[in-house]
C-alpha cells in the first residue's frame, strides 16, 4: 500500500470519527470542512517518518490513530484561529465562523479536541498523550504571545518571531514526525519552521528576520534530511 492509500485511510477514519456525534449541525460543518481538506501535510509527515522504520510501523493501528490525531489538532487550531483573527476565508471558501458563526466554530473545534482525547485513550501511550498535550500548550502560548505583540505589550524580535512560528506550525510538524519515528522529530521541526516562514512571505507578513531565518532553516533541514534518508 502506497502513501496516498494510507492517507486515504486516515481521511476515512477522520470522517468516521467526526460523524459519530448526534448533532446534525456538527455533521453539516464537518462535511463542509472535509470537502475542502488540503494536502494533509501533518499526517503525511507522520506516515513518511513511520515508513523509515518499515511496514510494520507504517501499517500499525497506532500509526493510523495518531495520524488522525494530528490532522484533528491541525483543523481544531484553524477553527479557533479563524475566530481569533476574524478571518472570513479558509482554503478558498468561507471560514466556518463566517459561514455560521463564532460559537459554532469554537464548538466544532472543541469537539475535535474531545475526539483527540478519545483517540489517545485508545492508543494508550502516556508519552504520546503528553506530546500532544505539550504541543497544544505551545500552540496556545504562541497565540497569546502574538496577541501581546499586537497589543504592544511585547516587541517583535527574532526570538519571539521564532517562538510564534514554532507554536503555530513547527511544533505540530515535529510531533507528527516523532510519532512516526522519534529520530525524525528535528526534521519535522525544521520543515515546519520553513513551511511557516514561506507562508508568511506569501501572505505578506514577513518581518526583518524572515530572510535570515529561512536561510538558517534551509541549512538545518538539509542536515536533518540527510539523517532521515540514511534511515531508509
N, CA and C atoms as a LAMMPS dump frame, in Angstrom:
ITEM: TIMESTEP
0
ITEM: NUMBER OF ATOMS
696
ITEM: BOX BOUNDS ff ff ff
-5.0000000000000000e+02 5.0000000000000000e+02
-5.0000000000000000e+02 5.0000000000000000e+02
-5.0000000000000000e+02 5.0000000000000000e+02
ITEM: ATOMS id mol type element x y z
1 1 1 N 0.856 -1.204 0
2 1 2 C 0 0 0
3 1 3 C 0.882 1.241 0
4 2 1 N 0.628 2.18 -0.934
5 2 2 C 1.462 3.373 -1.011
6 2 3 C 0.989 4.449 -0.038
7 3 1 N 1.74 5.535 0.002
8 3 2 C 1.471 6.603 0.966
9 3 3 C 0.097 7.232 0.746
10 4 1 N -0.287 7.414 -0.499
11 4 2 C -1.589 8.033 -0.781
12 4 3 C -2.736 7.152 -0.289
13 5 1 N -2.579 5.839 -0.418
14 5 2 C -3.595 4.918 0.094
15 5 3 C -3.699 5.02 1.622
16 6 1 N -2.543 5.138 2.281
17 6 2 C -2.541 5.29 3.736
18 6 3 C -3.207 6.605 4.145
19 7 1 N -2.959 7.659 3.382
20 7 2 C -3.608 8.94 3.68
21 7 3 C -5.118 8.854 3.497
22 8 1 N -5.551 8.086 2.517
23 8 2 C -6.99 7.871 2.328
24 8 3 C -7.585 7.166 3.548
25 9 1 N -6.834 6.234 4.124
26 9 2 C -7.297 5.572 5.344
27 9 3 C -7.428 6.567 6.491
28 10 1 N -6.458 7.459 6.602
29 10 2 C -6.504 8.491 7.649
30 10 3 C -7.73 9.381 7.452
31 11 1 N -7.941 9.802 6.22
32 11 2 C -9.087 10.673 5.916
33 11 3 C -10.408 9.967 6.228
34 12 1 N -10.519 8.699 5.865
35 12 2 C -11.743 7.928 6.114
36 12 3 C -12.005 7.783 7.611
37 13 1 N -10.956 7.498 8.363
38 13 2 C -11.109 7.339 9.813
39 13 3 C -11.438 8.673 10.477
40 14 1 N -10.844 9.724 9.99
41 14 2 C -11.138 11.075 10.485
42 14 3 C -12.631 11.38 10.33
43 15 1 N -13.129 11.16 9.125
44 15 2 C -14.544 11.452 8.852
45 15 3 C -15.443 10.562 9.691
46 16 1 N -15.102 9.296 9.812
47 16 2 C -15.914 8.366 10.596
48 16 3 C -16.025 8.84 12.043
49 17 1 N -14.913 9.264 12.596
50 17 2 C -14.915 9.725 13.988
51 17 3 C -15.756 10.984 14.16
52 18 1 N -15.631 11.898 13.233
53 18 2 C -16.344 13.166 13.363
54 18 3 C -17.84 13.02 13.116
55 19 1 N -18.25 11.975 12.421
56 19 2 C -19.66 11.765 12.134
57 19 3 C -20.367 10.947 13.215
58 20 1 N -19.663 10.642 14.302
59 20 2 C -20.268 9.858 15.378
60 20 3 C -21.214 10.689 16.246
61 21 1 N -21.081 12.003 16.192
62 21 2 C -21.898 12.863 17.045
63 21 3 C -23.369 12.832 16.66
64 22 1 N -24.217 13.251 17.577
65 22 2 C -25.668 13.25 17.347
66 22 3 C -26.185 14.554 16.746
67 23 1 N -25.342 15.573 16.731
68 23 2 C -25.779 16.884 16.252
69 23 3 C -25.773 16.945 14.724
70 24 1 N -26.902 17.32 14.146
71 24 2 C -26.97 17.499 12.694
72 24 3 C -26.085 18.669 12.255
73 25 1 N -26.025 19.717 13.079
74 25 2 C -25.193 20.868 12.747
75 25 3 C -23.722 20.475 12.722
76 26 1 N -23.303 19.678 13.697
77 26 2 C -21.91 19.208 13.73
78 26 3 C -21.577 18.452 12.449
79 27 1 N -22.453 17.557 12.028
80 27 2 C -22.196 16.773 10.823
81 27 3 C -22.174 17.659 9.579
82 28 1 N -23.035 18.672 9.567
83 28 2 C -23.049 19.59 8.424
84 28 3 C -21.737 20.36 8.333
85 29 1 N -21.262 20.846 9.475
86 29 2 C -19.998 21.585 9.498
87 29 3 C -18.832 20.67 9.138
88 30 1 N -18.851 19.447 9.648
89 30 2 C -17.771 18.511 9.349
90 30 3 C -17.713 18.168 7.867
91 31 1 N -18.877 18 7.255
92 31 2 C -18.89 17.746 5.802
93 31 3 C -18.3 18.946 5.064
94 32 1 N -18.601 20.134 5.551
95 32 2 C -18.081 21.367 4.945
96 32 3 C -16.558 21.416 5.066
97 33 1 N -16.047 21.039 6.236
98 33 2 C -14.596 21.062 6.475
99 33 3 C -13.887 20.013 5.616
100 34 1 N -14.4 18.79 5.636
101 34 2 C -13.702 17.694 4.942
102 34 3 C -13.805 17.812 3.426
103 35 1 N -14.793 18.542 2.944
104 35 2 C -14.919 18.718 1.496
105 35 3 C -13.795 19.592 0.947
106 36 1 N -13.13 20.331 1.821
107 36 2 C -12.043 21.217 1.395
108 36 3 C -10.732 20.85 2.067
109 37 1 N -10.609 19.588 2.467
110 37 2 C -9.377 19.154 3.133
111 37 3 C -8.197 19.35 2.195
112 38 1 N -7.089 19.807 2.743
113 38 2 C -5.918 20.122 1.941
114 38 3 C -5.047 18.903 1.681
115 39 1 N -3.75 19.108 1.73
116 39 2 C -2.797 18.046 1.395
117 39 3 C -2.521 17.123 2.572
118 40 1 N -3.103 17.408 3.727
119 40 2 C -2.896 16.603 4.932
120 40 3 C -1.395 16.439 5.195
121 41 1 N -0.7 17.566 5.259
122 41 2 C 0.756 17.543 5.368
123 41 3 C 1.247 16.951 6.685
124 42 1 N 0.505 17.148 7.763
125 42 2 C 0.958 16.633 9.063
126 42 3 C 0.829 15.11 9.148
127 43 1 N -0.324 14.523 8.764
128 43 2 C -0.369 13.061 8.677
129 43 3 C 0.63 12.507 7.669
130 44 1 N 0.847 13.234 6.589
131 44 2 C 1.818 12.799 5.581
132 44 3 C 3.22 12.739 6.196
133 45 1 N 3.546 13.754 7.01
134 45 2 C 4.827 13.764 7.699
135 45 3 C 4.95 12.557 8.631
136 46 1 N 3.881 12.265 9.361
137 46 2 C 3.888 11.134 10.289
138 46 3 C 4.093 9.819 9.54
139 47 1 N 3.355 9.63 8.475
140 47 2 C 3.439 8.379 7.72
141 47 3 C 4.795 8.224 7.039
142 48 1 N 5.328 9.327 6.52
143 48 2 C 6.641 9.277 5.882
144 48 3 C 7.713 8.896 6.897
145 49 1 N 7.604 9.456 8.105
146 49 2 C 8.565 9.114 9.164
147 49 3 C 8.4 7.659 9.594
148 50 1 N 7.155 7.205 9.706
149 50 2 C 6.903 5.811 10.094
150 50 3 C 7.482 4.85 9.066
151 51 1 N 7.439 5.242 7.808
152 51 2 C 7.948 4.368 6.742
153 51 3 C 9.434 4.104 6.879
154 52 1 N 10.166 5.007 7.552
155 52 2 C 11.603 4.784 7.737
156 52 3 C 11.871 3.619 8.681
157 53 1 N 10.861 3.201 9.441
158 53 2 C 11.016 2.08 10.368
159 53 3 C 10.436 0.776 9.818
160 54 1 N 9.858 0.84 8.611
161 54 2 C 9.355 -0.377 7.991
162 54 3 C 7.838 -0.461 7.961
163 55 1 N 7.346 -1.445 7.232
164 55 2 C 5.899 -1.581 7.026
165 55 3 C 5.148 -1.949 8.301
166 56 1 N 5.808 -2.635 9.227
167 56 2 C 5.124 -2.995 10.471
168 56 3 C 4.684 -1.747 11.234
169 57 1 N 5.549 -0.75 11.29
170 57 2 C 5.216 0.508 11.965
171 57 3 C 4.229 1.308 11.123
172 58 1 N 4.466 1.367 9.829
173 58 2 C 3.59 2.139 8.94
174 58 3 C 2.158 1.618 8.974
175 59 1 N 1.995 0.301 9.028
176 59 2 C 0.666 -0.309 8.965
177 59 3 C 0.015 -0.493 10.333
178 60 1 N 0.69 -0.121 11.392
179 60 2 C 0.157 -0.328 12.743
180 60 3 C -1.053 0.556 12.998
181 61 1 N -1.995 0.047 13.781
182 61 2 C -3.185 0.824 14.127
183 61 3 C -2.808 2.093 14.876
184 62 1 N -1.797 1.997 15.746
185 62 2 C -1.324 3.166 16.489
186 62 3 C -0.942 4.297 15.535
187 63 1 N -0.245 3.957 14.456
188 63 2 C 0.18 4.954 13.473
189 63 3 C -1.026 5.629 12.837
190 64 1 N -2.03 4.841 12.48
191 64 2 C -3.251 5.395 11.888
192 64 3 C -3.944 6.351 12.849
193 65 1 N -4.121 5.922 14.097
194 65 2 C -4.846 6.744 15.064
195 65 3 C -4.104 8.039 15.376
196 66 1 N -2.786 7.974 15.481
197 66 2 C -2.023 9.189 15.761
198 66 3 C -2.018 10.13 14.555
199 67 1 N -2.066 9.569 13.348
200 67 2 C -2.169 10.412 12.152
201 67 3 C -3.501 11.161 12.145
202 68 1 N -4.564 10.48 12.567
203 68 2 C -5.872 11.148 12.691
204 68 3 C -5.791 12.236 13.753
205 69 1 N -5.108 11.962 14.849
206 69 2 C -4.95 12.951 15.934
207 69 3 C -4.326 14.245 15.438
208 70 1 N -3.214 14.127 14.705
209 70 2 C -2.525 15.351 14.299
210 70 3 C -3.342 16.142 13.283
211 71 1 N -4.107 15.454 12.441
212 71 2 C -4.962 16.176 11.491
213 71 3 C -6.116 16.858 12.223
214 72 1 N -6.665 16.186 13.216
215 72 2 C -7.737 16.801 14.008
216 72 3 C -7.23 18.021 14.77
217 73 1 N -6.033 17.906 15.339
218 73 2 C -5.474 19.036 16.087
219 73 3 C -5.201 20.209 15.155
220 74 1 N -4.713 19.924 13.976
221 74 2 C -4.486 20.983 12.988
222 74 3 C -5.794 21.698 12.654
223 75 1 N -6.84 20.938 12.368
224 75 2 C -8.11 21.554 11.993
225 75 3 C -8.766 22.278 13.156
226 76 1 N -8.618 21.749 14.367
227 76 2 C -9.144 22.446 15.551
228 76 3 C -8.467 23.803 15.699
229 77 1 N -7.157 23.829 15.473
230 77 2 C -6.434 25.099 15.599
231 77 3 C -6.866 26.094 14.523
232 78 1 N -7.169 25.61 13.317
233 78 2 C -7.64 26.504 12.254
234 78 3 C -9 27.096 12.602
235 79 1 N -9.887 26.271 13.134
236 79 2 C -11.215 26.751 13.52
237 79 3 C -11.112 27.841 14.575
238 80 1 N -10.273 27.623 15.575
239 80 2 C -10.115 28.608 16.643
240 80 3 C -9.364 29.848 16.152
241 81 1 N -8.345 29.637 15.324
242 81 2 C -7.571 30.775 14.807
243 81 3 C -8.429 31.711 13.972
244 82 1 N -9.322 31.152 13.163
245 82 2 C -10.177 31.995 12.326
246 82 3 C -11.083 32.883 13.176
247 83 1 N -11.49 32.382 14.329
248 83 2 C -12.29 33.199 15.245
249 83 3 C -11.427 34.316 15.836
250 84 1 N -10.234 33.945 16.308
251 84 2 C -9.333 34.927 16.92
252 84 3 C -8.94 36.016 15.926
253 85 1 N -8.624 35.594 14.697
254 85 2 C -8.146 36.525 13.673
255 85 3 C -9.278 37.189 12.896
256 86 1 N -10.512 36.797 13.181
257 86 2 C -11.688 37.313 12.442
258 86 3 C -11.557 37.061 10.943
259 87 1 N -11.028 35.882 10.595
260 87 2 C -10.846 35.531 9.188
261 87 3 C -12.168 35.116 8.56
262 88 1 N -12.379 35.543 7.344
263 88 2 C -13.619 35.208 6.637
264 88 3 C -13.454 34.1 5.609
265 89 1 N -12.196 33.803 5.247
266 89 2 C -11.946 32.806 4.217
267 89 3 C -10.954 31.767 4.722
268 90 1 N -11.122 30.538 4.255
269 90 2 C -10.204 29.451 4.576
270 90 3 C -10.18 28.504 3.393
271 91 1 N -9.009 28.314 2.795
272 91 2 C -8.837 27.417 1.645
273 91 3 C -9.801 27.734 0.502
274 92 1 N -9.938 29.02 0.232
275 92 2 C -10.7 29.437 -0.936
276 92 3 C -12.201 29.511 -0.768
277 93 1 N -12.704 29.27 0.438
278 93 2 C -14.14 29.431 0.666
279 93 3 C -14.37 29.993 2.063
280 94 1 N -15.604 30.305 2.355
281 94 2 C -15.9 30.94 3.638
282 94 3 C -15.423 30.078 4.803
283 95 1 N -14.831 30.725 5.792
284 95 2 C -14.452 30.019 7.012
285 95 3 C -15.711 29.612 7.762
286 96 1 N -15.563 28.669 8.696
287 96 2 C -16.729 28.192 9.447
288 96 3 C -17.354 29.318 10.26
289 97 1 N -16.533 30.168 10.865
290 97 2 C -17.078 31.275 11.648
291 97 3 C -17.823 32.286 10.783
292 98 1 N -17.413 32.392 9.508
293 98 2 C -18.11 33.288 8.59
294 98 3 C -19.364 32.626 8.023
295 99 1 N -19.27 31.341 7.694
296 99 2 C -20.404 30.595 7.118
297 99 3 C -21.51 30.405 8.15
298 100 1 N -21.129 30.149 9.419
299 100 2 C -22.103 30.006 10.504
300 100 3 C -21.906 31.158 11.486
301 101 1 N -21.148 30.928 12.562
302 101 2 C -20.822 32 13.494
303 101 3 C -19.656 31.56 14.38
304 102 1 N -19.167 32.475 15.206
305 102 2 C -18.008 32.169 16.05
306 102 3 C -18.281 31.019 17.01
307 103 1 N -19.485 30.996 17.566
308 103 2 C -19.818 29.952 18.528
309 103 3 C -19.738 28.566 17.916
310 104 1 N -20.255 28.418 16.719
311 104 2 C -20.212 27.119 16.035
312 104 3 C -18.767 26.721 15.76
313 105 1 N -17.952 27.665 15.298
314 105 2 C -16.551 27.36 15.004
315 105 3 C -15.812 26.893 16.259
316 106 1 N -16.028 27.576 17.377
317 106 2 C -15.355 27.197 18.624
318 106 3 C -15.823 25.824 19.092
319 107 1 N -17.125 25.577 19.029
320 107 2 C -17.658 24.295 19.496
321 107 3 C -17.179 23.123 18.643
322 108 1 N -17.13 23.311 17.335
323 108 2 C -16.643 22.229 16.47
324 108 3 C -15.148 22.005 16.712
325 109 1 N -14.412 23.075 16.943
326 109 2 C -13.01 22.922 17.309
327 109 3 C -12.865 22.149 18.605
328 110 1 N -13.718 22.451 19.58
329 110 2 C -13.689 21.73 20.856
330 110 3 C -14.052 20.258 20.671
331 111 1 N -14.961 19.988 19.76
332 111 2 C -15.348 18.598 19.5
333 111 3 C -14.158 17.829 18.928
334 112 1 N -13.391 18.478 18.068
335 112 2 C -12.165 17.853 17.559
336 112 3 C -11.233 17.491 18.722
337 113 1 N -11.07 18.418 19.659
338 113 2 C -10.172 18.17 20.793
339 113 3 C -10.671 17.012 21.651
340 114 1 N -11.987 16.918 21.824
341 114 2 C -12.554 15.806 22.591
342 114 3 C -12.318 14.48 21.876
343 115 1 N -12.434 14.474 20.564
344 115 2 C -12.163 13.263 19.795
345 115 3 C -10.693 12.86 19.908
346 116 1 N -9.806 13.843 19.953
347 116 2 C -8.377 13.555 20.136
348 116 3 C -8.143 12.851 21.462
349 117 1 N -8.812 13.311 22.514
350 117 2 C -8.668 12.671 23.821
351 117 3 C -9.11 11.214 23.764
352 118 1 N -10.18 10.948 23.036
353 118 2 C -10.669 9.582 22.897
354 118 3 C -9.673 8.722 22.114
355 119 1 N -9.131 9.273 21.04
356 119 2 C -8.142 8.547 20.241
357 119 3 C -6.91 8.216 21.076
358 120 1 N -6.446 9.175 21.864
359 120 2 C -5.269 8.945 22.697
360 120 3 C -5.528 7.885 23.757
361 121 1 N -6.764 7.832 24.24
362 121 2 C -7.118 6.789 25.192
363 121 3 C -7.025 5.412 24.528
364 122 1 N -7.429 5.322 23.28
365 122 2 C -7.35 4.056 22.547
366 122 3 C -5.895 3.675 22.242
367 123 1 N -5.083 4.664 21.945
368 123 2 C -3.659 4.394 21.69
369 123 3 C -2.984 3.899 22.965
370 124 1 N -3.431 4.447 24.106
371 124 2 C -2.945 4.014 25.425
372 124 3 C -1.423 4.126 25.517
373 125 1 N -0.927 5.323 25.211
374 125 2 C 0.507 5.586 25.255
375 125 3 C 0.697 6.914 25.981
376 126 1 N 1.208 6.827 27.206
377 126 2 C 1.359 8.034 28.029
378 126 3 C 2.25 9.071 27.349
379 127 1 N 3.34 8.623 26.744
380 127 2 C 4.268 9.553 26.099
381 127 3 C 3.601 10.271 24.93
382 128 1 N 2.792 9.542 24.162
383 128 2 C 2.081 10.166 23.04
384 128 3 C 1.094 11.205 23.543
385 129 1 N 0.375 10.883 24.609
386 129 2 C -0.586 11.822 25.186
387 129 3 C 0.111 13.081 25.69
388 130 1 N 1.247 12.906 26.347
389 130 2 C 1.992 14.058 26.86
390 130 3 C 2.55 14.902 25.719
391 131 1 N 2.939 14.259 24.632
392 131 2 C 3.467 15.008 23.488
393 131 3 C 2.368 15.873 22.861
394 132 1 N 1.174 15.307 22.72
395 132 2 C 0.05 16.09 22.205
396 132 3 C -0.27 17.238 23.162
397 133 1 N -0.287 16.946 24.451
398 133 2 C -0.586 17.972 25.453
399 133 3 C 0.42 19.119 25.376
400 134 1 N 1.689 18.788 25.298
401 134 2 C 2.718 19.823 25.209
402 134 3 C 2.613 20.621 23.914
403 135 1 N 2.203 19.952 22.845
404 135 2 C 2.017 20.64 21.565
405 135 3 C 0.896 21.662 21.667
406 136 1 N -0.212 21.269 22.29
407 136 2 C -1.336 22.195 22.467
408 136 3 C -0.916 23.378 23.333
409 137 1 N -0.179 23.113 24.417
410 137 2 C 0.294 24.198 25.281
411 137 3 C 1.13 25.198 24.487
412 138 1 N 2.025 24.701 23.647
413 138 2 C 2.865 25.603 22.859
414 138 3 C 2.054 26.371 21.829
415 139 1 N 1.033 25.738 21.265
416 139 2 C 0.148 26.437 20.325
417 139 3 C -0.534 27.628 20.997
418 140 1 N -1.081 27.369 22.173
419 140 2 C -1.809 28.421 22.895
420 140 3 C -0.852 29.53 23.328
421 141 1 N 0.31 29.147 23.855
422 141 2 C 1.28 30.147 24.303
423 141 3 C 1.759 31.016 23.142
424 142 1 N 1.94 30.41 21.967
425 142 2 C 2.369 31.172 20.792
426 142 3 C 1.292 32.169 20.378
427 143 1 N 0.048 31.75 20.438
428 143 2 C -1.047 32.655 20.082
429 143 3 C -1.157 33.805 21.084
430 144 1 N -0.974 33.498 22.362
431 144 2 C -1.001 34.54 23.386
432 144 3 C 0.168 35.509 23.211
433 145 1 N 1.338 34.983 22.878
434 145 2 C 2.495 35.842 22.62
435 145 3 C 2.219 36.769 21.449
436 146 1 N 1.609 36.235 20.405
437 146 2 C 1.286 37.068 19.246
438 146 3 C 0.302 38.171 19.621
439 147 1 N -0.656 37.852 20.483
440 147 2 C -1.606 38.863 20.944
441 147 3 C -0.901 39.943 21.764
442 148 1 N 0.071 39.532 22.585
443 148 2 C 0.829 40.508 23.363
444 148 3 C 1.614 41.449 22.447
445 149 1 N 2.183 40.898 21.385
446 149 2 C 2.929 41.729 20.436
447 149 3 C 1.993 42.683 19.703
448 150 1 N 0.85 42.187 19.284
449 150 2 C -0.117 43.031 18.574
450 150 3 C -0.629 44.173 19.449
451 151 1 N -0.719 43.91 20.752
452 151 2 C -1.22 44.946 21.671
453 151 3 C -0.107 45.849 22.201
454 152 1 N 1.14 45.575 21.793
455 152 2 C 2.247 46.428 22.203
456 152 3 C 2.874 46.076 23.533
457 153 1 N 2.431 44.983 24.153
458 153 2 C 2.995 44.579 25.443
459 153 3 C 4.414 44.065 25.261
460 154 1 N 4.663 43.368 24.16
461 154 2 C 5.993 42.869 23.843
462 154 3 C 6.403 43.338 22.456
463 155 1 N 7.711 43.376 22.242
464 155 2 C 8.229 43.75 20.929
465 155 3 C 8.452 42.505 20.082
466 156 1 N 8.314 42.665 18.792
467 156 2 C 8.613 41.575 17.873
468 156 3 C 10.106 41.562 17.597
469 157 1 N 10.781 40.53 18.045
470 157 2 C 12.185 40.336 17.714
471 157 3 C 12.347 38.934 17.138
472 158 1 N 13.561 38.576 16.756
473 158 2 C 13.782 37.282 16.102
474 158 3 C 13.404 36.125 17.007
475 159 1 N 13.704 36.251 18.298
476 159 2 C 13.392 35.17 19.235
477 159 3 C 11.889 34.962 19.367
478 160 1 N 11.146 36.054 19.53
479 160 2 C 9.693 35.932 19.665
480 160 3 C 9.041 35.482 18.362
481 161 1 N 9.582 35.944 17.253
482 161 2 C 9.065 35.519 15.946
483 161 3 C 9.196 34.009 15.78
484 162 1 N 10.368 33.482 16.166
485 162 2 C 10.589 32.044 16.05
486 162 3 C 9.7 31.273 17.031
487 163 1 N 9.483 31.805 18.224
488 163 2 C 8.595 31.151 19.191
489 163 3 C 7.168 31.07 18.644
490 164 1 N 6.73 32.105 17.969
491 164 2 C 5.385 32.106 17.382
492 164 3 C 5.3 31.07 16.26
493 165 1 N 6.316 31.055 15.397
494 165 2 C 6.337 30.087 14.302
495 165 3 C 6.343 28.653 14.833
496 166 1 N 7.146 28.43 15.857
497 166 2 C 7.217 27.087 16.439
498 166 3 C 5.863 26.657 16.979
499 167 1 N 5.237 27.536 17.751
500 167 2 C 3.97 27.176 18.37
501 167 3 C 2.835 27.033 17.376
502 168 1 N 2.77 27.942 16.421
503 168 2 C 1.66 27.929 15.468
504 168 3 C 1.745 26.775 14.478
505 169 1 N 2.97 26.397 14.094
506 169 2 C 3.121 25.456 12.982
507 169 3 C 4.163 24.371 13.217
508 170 1 N 5.395 24.773 13.545
509 170 2 C 6.51 23.832 13.517
510 170 3 C 6.388 22.721 14.551
511 171 1 N 5.879 23.039 15.737
512 171 2 C 5.813 22.025 16.79
513 171 3 C 4.893 20.882 16.402
514 172 1 N 3.789 21.161 15.714
515 172 2 C 2.883 20.082 15.311
516 172 3 C 3.531 19.21 14.239
517 173 1 N 4.29 19.814 13.327
518 173 2 C 5.031 19.012 12.354
519 173 3 C 6.052 18.125 13.064
520 174 1 N 6.73 18.686 14.072
521 174 2 C 7.722 17.912 14.826
522 174 3 C 7.057 16.76 15.569
523 175 1 N 5.891 17.024 16.144
524 175 2 C 5.142 15.981 16.842
525 175 3 C 4.722 14.873 15.879
526 176 1 N 4.234 15.267 14.714
527 176 2 C 3.83 14.276 13.71
528 176 3 C 5.013 13.405 13.306
529 177 1 N 6.15 14.039 13.049
530 177 2 C 7.338 13.289 12.646
531 177 3 C 7.784 12.335 13.751
532 178 1 N 7.748 12.812 14.994
533 178 2 C 8.176 11.984 16.132
534 178 3 C 7.24 10.809 16.356
535 179 1 N 5.948 10.983 16.096
536 179 2 C 5.008 9.868 16.214
537 179 3 C 5.351 8.756 15.223
538 180 1 N 5.828 9.137 14.044
539 180 2 C 6.219 8.14 13.057
540 180 3 C 7.529 7.483 13.41
541 181 1 N 8.487 8.315 13.805
542 181 2 C 9.826 7.843 14.178
543 181 3 C 10.46 8.928 15.04
544 182 1 N 10.721 8.669 16.314
545 182 2 C 11.284 9.703 17.204
546 182 3 C 12.549 10.358 16.665
547 183 1 N 13.317 9.629 15.867
548 183 2 C 14.544 10.195 15.317
549 183 3 C 14.288 11.231 14.223
550 184 1 N 13.048 11.346 13.779
551 184 2 C 12.697 12.31 12.727
552 184 3 C 12.148 13.626 13.287
553 185 1 N 12.122 13.766 14.589
554 185 2 C 11.492 14.947 15.207
555 185 3 C 12.118 16.259 14.734
556 186 1 N 13.445 16.336 14.733
557 186 2 C 14.105 17.583 14.329
558 186 3 C 13.852 17.898 12.852
559 187 1 N 13.78 16.867 12.038
560 187 2 C 13.437 17.084 10.629
561 187 3 C 12.052 17.735 10.521
562 188 1 N 11.089 17.214 11.289
563 188 2 C 9.747 17.778 11.273
564 188 3 C 9.72 19.221 11.765
565 189 1 N 10.521 19.519 12.791
566 189 2 C 10.575 20.874 13.336
567 189 3 C 11.08 21.866 12.297
568 190 1 N 12.189 21.551 11.642
569 190 2 C 12.761 22.489 10.674
570 190 3 C 11.908 22.583 9.412
571 191 1 N 11.288 21.471 9.034
572 191 2 C 10.342 21.516 7.909
573 191 3 C 9.195 22.462 8.241
574 192 1 N 8.644 22.344 9.449
575 192 2 C 7.521 23.18 9.86
576 192 3 C 7.881 24.65 9.944
577 193 1 N 9.083 24.93 10.456
578 193 2 C 9.524 26.325 10.517
579 193 3 C 9.617 26.923 9.118
580 194 1 N 10.246 26.196 8.215
581 194 2 C 10.414 26.686 6.85
582 194 3 C 9.061 26.849 6.158
583 195 1 N 8.16 25.915 6.412
584 195 2 C 6.812 25.994 5.846
585 195 3 C 6.122 27.291 6.28
586 196 1 N 6.188 27.625 7.577
587 196 2 C 5.518 28.82 8.079
588 196 3 C 6.21 30.095 7.619
589 197 1 N 7.537 30.081 7.585
590 197 2 C 8.273 31.262 7.116
591 197 3 C 7.891 31.605 5.678
592 198 1 N 7.829 30.594 4.835
593 198 2 C 7.457 30.835 3.435
594 198 3 C 5.993 31.243 3.316
595 199 1 N 5.164 30.679 4.194
596 199 2 C 3.748 31.044 4.191
597 199 3 C 3.57 32.504 4.599
598 200 1 N 4.375 32.962 5.557
599 200 2 C 4.31 34.356 5.982
600 200 3 C 4.656 35.291 4.826
601 201 1 N 5.65 34.924 4.039
602 201 2 C 6.021 35.739 2.879
603 201 3 C 4.875 35.778 1.874
604 202 1 N 4.282 34.61 1.618
605 202 2 C 3.162 34.535 0.661
606 202 3 C 1.981 35.384 1.12
607 203 1 N 1.797 35.475 2.44
608 203 2 C 0.679 36.251 2.987
609 203 3 C 1.039 37.711 3.225
610 204 1 N 2.252 38.105 2.85
611 204 2 C 2.68 39.486 3.058
612 204 3 C 2.926 39.814 4.518
613 205 1 N 3.307 38.809 5.309
614 205 2 C 3.509 39.001 6.746
615 205 3 C 4.958 38.763 7.155
616 206 1 N 5.887 38.963 6.252
617 206 2 C 7.29 38.755 6.592
618 206 3 C 7.779 39.853 7.536
619 207 1 N 8.885 39.575 8.216
620 207 2 C 9.482 40.509 9.16
621 207 3 C 10.933 40.748 8.751
622 208 1 N 11.63 41.656 9.436
623 208 2 C 13.056 41.848 9.126
624 208 3 C 13.905 40.598 9.379
625 209 1 N 13.345 39.626 10.119
626 209 2 C 14.109 38.423 10.467
627 209 3 C 13.808 37.25 9.523
628 210 1 N 12.817 37.395 8.683
629 210 2 C 12.332 36.262 7.893
630 210 3 C 13.399 35.677 6.981
631 211 1 N 14.061 36.521 6.199
632 211 2 C 15.043 36.015 5.232
633 211 3 C 16.191 35.289 5.929
634 212 1 N 16.679 35.85 7.034
635 212 2 C 17.772 35.218 7.777
636 212 3 C 17.349 33.86 8.321
637 213 1 N 16.141 33.802 8.86
638 213 2 C 15.646 32.542 9.418
639 213 3 C 15.42 31.501 8.332
640 214 1 N 14.993 31.93 7.155
641 214 2 C 14.799 30.986 6.051
642 214 3 C 16.126 30.333 5.671
643 215 1 N 17.168 31.136 5.552
644 215 2 C 18.486 30.578 5.216
645 215 3 C 18.944 29.604 6.302
646 216 1 N 18.718 29.972 7.562
647 216 2 C 19.107 29.11 8.675
648 216 3 C 18.352 27.786 8.63
649 217 1 N 17.041 27.867 8.424
650 217 2 C 16.22 26.654 8.444
651 217 3 C 16.43 25.789 7.214
652 218 1 N 16.746 26.389 6.077
653 218 2 C 17.051 25.601 4.881
654 218 3 C 18.29 24.736 5.124
655 219 1 N 19.285 25.296 5.778
656 219 2 C 20.505 24.543 6.062
657 219 3 C 20.237 23.443 7.088
658 220 1 N 19.47 23.776 8.137
659 220 2 C 19.166 22.777 9.172
660 220 3 C 18.284 21.659 8.623
661 221 1 N 17.355 22.019 7.741
662 221 2 C 16.512 20.991 7.125
663 221 3 C 17.351 20.066 6.257
664 222 1 N 18.308 20.642 5.543
665 222 2 C 19.185 19.836 4.699
666 222 3 C 19.977 18.832 5.551
667 223 1 N 20.467 19.304 6.689
668 223 2 C 21.248 18.43 7.568
669 223 3 C 20.395 17.298 8.134
670 224 1 N 19.177 17.621 8.576
671 224 2 C 18.321 16.583 9.146
672 224 3 C 17.747 15.681 8.064
673 225 1 N 17.6 16.201 6.845
674 225 2 C 17.112 15.376 5.737
675 225 3 C 18.086 14.246 5.442
676 226 1 N 19.375 14.551 5.514
677 226 2 C 20.405 13.539 5.265
678 226 3 C 20.286 12.411 6.283
679 227 1 N 20.029 12.775 7.539
680 227 2 C 19.892 11.768 8.595
681 227 3 C 18.671 10.893 8.356
682 228 1 N 17.566 11.512 7.915
683 228 2 C 16.349 10.748 7.645
684 228 3 C 16.57 9.794 6.47
685 229 1 N 17.24 10.29 5.431
686 229 2 C 17.498 9.44 4.255
687 229 3 C 18.377 8.242 4.62
688 230 1 N 19.284 8.427 5.562
689 230 2 C 20.17 7.34 5.967
690 230 3 C 19.406 6.237 6.697
691 231 1 N 18.257 6.571 7.267
692 231 2 C 17.459 5.573 7.976
693 231 3 C 16.722 4.656 6.997
694 232 1 N 16.469 5.13 5.809
695 232 2 C 15.618 4.405 4.863
696 232 3 C 16.375 3.271 4.178
